[in-house]
Amino acid sequence: MRVQKYLAHAGICSRRKAEEHILNGLVKVNRIIVTELGTKIDLEKDKVSFNNQPVILKQDAPKIYIALNKPVGYVSSCSRQNSKIVLDLIDIDERVYPVGRLDKESKGLLLLTNDGELHNKLSHPSFNHEKEYIVTTVYPISETGLENMAQGIVIDNVITRKAKVKRLSKNKFNIVLKQGKNRQIRKMVGKIGNKVDTLQRVRIANIKLENLEEGKWRYLALKEIKT
């Protein structure tokens, strides 16, 4: 098993984050720092540590899937950097980590899990999972602006993928993306000469926010997990 997959299965972090930790020299195999992402380990013989703490893979650890309605002001991270983090809102003993990010100024649906494989499938754009948002803008938004966002806008020298965009009022719209670049919607709105007032995620793939109260969380239903 590759060491980054081992860390993800052990519930330490996502596989992508594990790769960052490896490159930063925070992971050891048999007391030796490894910085090569393709490093494989023998589950029977090798000992893995992260931040000088042993990492034990619990083969029978139950998989946990949580939907959280994240309020504004919380950071979608497991590491505290003088900010409130989403794990402050989850009162369970098991370690889970966020699937993707929802920036500090945004609110709405955030998934958390200790299932590294599912985390990878929901996070990677190649799997084409939809993410749906409701956005209000400071100024009325033009039809041309909505069309431009739907067709794709150049951000950081890369054009965004086509999106489904629907007007809800003069300064509110619904947008469905199949990618999740850093602060993408805010940058798209900025490119058309406007500014985001509020941004709420209401759906990830088949998981909907619905009536979940802000700051509250729930376990996913079995049907949701299977889908």
TATAPE-V960858 format. One line per field, one symbol per residue. psi: psi as a letter, one per 20 degrees, with the letter a starting at -180 (. if undefined). A space follows every 50 residues. Layout:
psi->???
This chain:
psi->pqhhhghghijgarhghhhghghjkipqoljpppjphjpqqohhhqpqqp kjpqopoohjpqppppppnprqiqpmqippmkqpqhihiomqhqprqqoa qorhirrbppqqrjnhghgghhhphiikpqppqppqqhqqprhggggghh hpqopljppqqqrpppphahkprpppqkrmqokggghghhhjkappgqpp piqocjpqgcjpqpirrqqqqhgggg.
